[in-house]
Amino acid sequence: MSFDDLLLELKGQKKAQDDPNHMPLEKLFHESFMAKHSNMGSFAEFMEKGNFQADTLEEIHNIPDELFDRHVARETEFANWQAMLDTATKNL
């Protein structure tokens, strides 16, 4: 977190939960999002089907892009992970 972000948070002008990088993945990719854009009822089910384990965006960044993009393309209506993430953050 940058100094400016910390300052804003201390002033109450920014909440960590509003930042997609600090939001739980289950909240970012909530059940209605997953039902609309995939055949799965939850993000946990989506991750389990691909044999991936991640609870944060930072952990997802540790998954090889090619593998995760392939899983996203196969299991959702999105072409890749970035498209899925962009859509989810726009819908917050």
Backbone bond lengths (Angstrom), bond angles and torsions (degrees), N, CA, C in turn:
res aa  C-N    CA-C-N  psi(-1)  N-CA   C-N-CA  omega(-1)  CA-C   N-CA-C  phi
1 M - - - 1.446 - - 1.526 107.68 -
2 S 1.292 115.47 133.53 1.459 119.79 -179.56 1.527 109.78 -75.36
3 F 1.304 115.34 163.10 1.462 121.05 178.14 1.530 110.40 -60.06
4 D 1.338 117.01 -42.12 1.471 120.75 -179.97 1.526 111.38 -62.63
5 D 1.340 117.11 -41.46 1.465 120.68 177.64 1.523 110.71 -64.39
6 L 1.326 116.30 -41.12 1.453 120.50 178.75 1.523 110.38 -63.36
7 L 1.304 116.70 -43.10 1.455 121.39 178.90 1.532 110.93 -61.35
8 L 1.331 116.65 -45.17 1.465 120.43 177.71 1.520 111.26 -62.12
9 E 1.327 116.20 -41.46 1.463 119.97 -179.82 1.526 110.50 -64.52
10 L 1.335 116.77 -42.38 1.457 120.26 178.79 1.525 111.74 -64.03
11 K 1.313 116.65 -32.57 1.463 121.09 177.54 1.526 111.81 -79.60
12 G 1.325 116.91 -5.99 1.450 120.90 -179.94 1.514 113.69 81.23
13 Q 1.322 117.62 13.46 1.456 121.31 -177.84 1.521 112.57 -92.31
14 K 1.295 116.86 -10.44 1.464 120.11 -179.86 1.515 107.55 -142.73
15 K 1.300 115.85 134.59 1.455 120.80 178.50 1.515 108.48 -111.01
16 A 1.312 116.64 136.46 1.467 121.38 -179.28 1.520 111.23 -58.62
17 Q 1.346 116.71 -34.81 1.457 118.32 -177.76 1.518 112.30 -70.12
18 D 1.339 118.44 -14.99 1.458 121.27 176.97 1.523 111.90 -80.79
19 D 1.290 117.44 -14.08 1.455 123.44 -178.74 1.529 108.61 -89.14
20 P 1.344 117.98 117.50 1.468 119.45 -178.14 1.524 113.54 -56.76
21 N 1.335 118.07 -26.71 1.460 120.16 179.79 1.523 112.55 -69.77
22 H 1.327 117.54 -18.88 1.453 121.64 -179.28 1.526 112.45 -113.65
23 M 1.305 116.69 4.95 1.456 121.65 -178.78 1.527 109.88 -87.17
24 P 1.328 117.38 138.63 1.466 118.81 175.65 1.536 110.07 -59.07
25 L 1.311 116.53 139.15 1.462 121.07 -177.44 1.526 111.99 -59.60
26 E 1.327 117.28 -34.51 1.468 120.27 179.01 1.526 111.38 -65.60
27 K 1.324 117.24 -27.03 1.467 120.22 177.61 1.524 110.47 -81.70
28 L 1.319 116.48 -40.41 1.463 121.19 179.34 1.531 110.51 -66.02
29 F 1.323 116.04 -44.35 1.472 122.20 179.02 1.527 107.98 -108.76
30 H 1.328 115.68 65.51 1.462 122.09 -175.27 1.531 110.95 -66.13
31 E 1.313 115.61 171.38 1.468 121.62 -173.75 1.522 112.81 -57.83
32 S 1.330 117.28 -42.45 1.472 118.00 -178.47 1.525 111.41 -68.79
33 F 1.331 117.76 -33.48 1.466 121.33 176.05 1.524 109.38 -63.38
34 M 1.327 116.52 -47.92 1.461 120.33 -177.59 1.527 110.89 -66.52
35 A 1.329 117.50 -38.64 1.468 120.26 178.79 1.527 111.15 -65.80
36 K 1.313 116.60 -35.99 1.464 120.82 -179.19 1.527 112.18 -72.76
37 H 1.329 117.55 -36.95 1.463 121.37 -170.80 1.534 114.53 -109.18
38 S 1.348 117.07 1.10 1.462 119.97 179.61 1.528 108.98 -152.65
39 N 1.314 116.21 -178.45 1.461 120.80 175.56 1.525 111.21 -99.02
40 M 1.317 116.37 16.85 1.455 120.98 -178.46 1.517 110.84 -111.87
41 G 1.314 115.52 152.41 1.454 120.52 -177.77 1.505 115.17 -91.01
42 S 1.342 116.31 -10.66 1.461 118.35 -179.26 1.527 110.05 -154.63
43 F 1.323 114.69 161.04 1.458 119.82 177.30 1.527 109.74 -68.84
44 A 1.321 116.74 -33.73 1.473 120.16 178.00 1.527 110.55 -61.05
45 E 1.328 116.81 -41.71 1.464 121.21 177.71 1.531 110.44 -63.72
46 F 1.323 116.35 -41.64 1.464 122.04 177.76 1.533 110.66 -59.91
47 M 1.315 116.46 -45.63 1.466 120.72 -179.91 1.529 110.78 -67.20
48 E 1.311 116.25 -42.77 1.463 120.66 -179.25 1.526 111.36 -62.31
49 K 1.323 116.80 -40.30 1.467 120.46 -179.61 1.526 111.39 -62.03
50 G 1.312 117.09 -31.20 1.460 120.75 178.58 1.519 113.83 -92.11
51 N 1.333 116.41 3.36 1.467 122.13 -176.37 1.528 112.29 58.71
52 F 1.335 115.21 37.87 1.463 121.10 177.20 1.520 108.77 -108.12
53 Q 1.341 114.60 148.94 1.461 120.38 175.56 1.515 108.23 -129.07
54 A 1.333 115.76 117.83 1.457 121.25 177.19 1.518 107.98 -161.86
55 D 1.312 115.44 136.95 1.459 120.85 178.57 1.525 112.11 -111.34
56 T 1.330 116.62 -12.96 1.459 121.13 -178.04 1.525 109.88 -133.93
57 L 1.332 115.71 163.27 1.465 119.41 175.61 1.521 110.86 -62.00
58 E 1.310 116.32 -35.42 1.467 120.19 179.10 1.530 110.79 -60.68
59 E 1.321 117.00 -40.83 1.462 120.53 178.67 1.523 111.09 -68.20
60 I 1.332 117.20 -34.76 1.464 119.98 177.20 1.527 110.15 -65.55
61 H 1.322 117.13 -34.71 1.469 120.22 179.06 1.527 111.50 -63.80
62 N 1.333 116.76 -18.45 1.469 120.83 178.17 1.531 112.67 -83.28
63 I 1.332 116.78 -10.86 1.472 121.06 177.15 1.530 107.77 -82.03
64 P 1.322 118.22 134.15 1.475 119.26 178.44 1.536 111.42 -54.32
65 D 1.326 115.93 129.00 1.469 122.03 -175.75 1.522 112.36 -53.50
66 E 1.308 117.05 -45.02 1.466 120.78 -176.62 1.528 111.47 -59.82
67 L 1.331 116.96 -43.48 1.464 120.58 -179.69 1.524 111.44 -66.44
68 F 1.320 116.13 -44.50 1.460 119.42 -176.73 1.528 111.02 -71.62
69 D 1.321 117.17 -39.52 1.471 120.52 176.90 1.522 110.84 -60.10
70 R 1.327 116.72 -41.20 1.462 121.06 178.78 1.527 111.30 -62.97
71 H 1.319 116.02 -41.69 1.463 121.15 178.69 1.531 110.13 -64.45
72 V 1.324 117.15 -45.34 1.463 121.53 178.88 1.531 110.19 -60.21
73 A 1.320 117.13 -47.04 1.472 121.29 -178.53 1.528 111.39 -63.46
74 R 1.315 116.56 -35.60 1.467 121.17 -177.48 1.534 111.67 -77.10
75 E 1.333 117.54 -34.67 1.460 120.63 -170.65 1.523 115.50 -107.05
76 T 1.333 117.71 -6.28 1.465 120.83 -179.32 1.524 109.49 -133.61
77 E 1.311 116.33 179.13 1.463 120.53 176.39 1.528 111.87 -85.95
78 F 1.321 117.33 1.95 1.460 121.61 -178.60 1.528 111.27 -92.00
79 A 1.327 115.10 149.16 1.466 120.77 -179.77 1.527 111.76 -76.51
80 N 1.331 116.62 -27.09 1.464 120.09 -178.13 1.525 110.38 -160.84
81 W 1.323 115.09 174.61 1.457 122.00 -177.44 1.523 111.66 -62.04
82 Q 1.303 118.18 -42.63 1.465 120.84 -177.16 1.527 110.91 -61.30
83 A 1.321 118.14 -39.95 1.468 121.57 178.24 1.525 110.53 -64.48
84 M 1.320 116.50 -40.33 1.464 120.77 178.78 1.526 110.52 -65.56
85 L 1.321 116.27 -45.61 1.463 121.41 -179.90 1.520 111.13 -63.84
86 D 1.333 117.06 -43.91 1.465 121.24 179.68 1.522 111.18 -59.82
87 T 1.321 117.13 -43.38 1.465 121.13 -179.39 1.519 110.66 -65.81
88 A 1.323 117.14 -42.56 1.459 120.89 -179.81 1.531 111.56 -64.14
89 T 1.325 117.63 -41.09 1.468 119.92 -178.67 1.518 111.54 -72.45
90 K 1.335 118.01 -30.12 1.466 120.84 176.54 1.519 110.92 -68.48
91 N 1.317 116.63 -28.63 1.461 121.21 -176.28 1.527 113.75 -90.39
92 L 1.308 117.71 8.19 1.469 120.14 179.87 1.503 111.52 -67.12
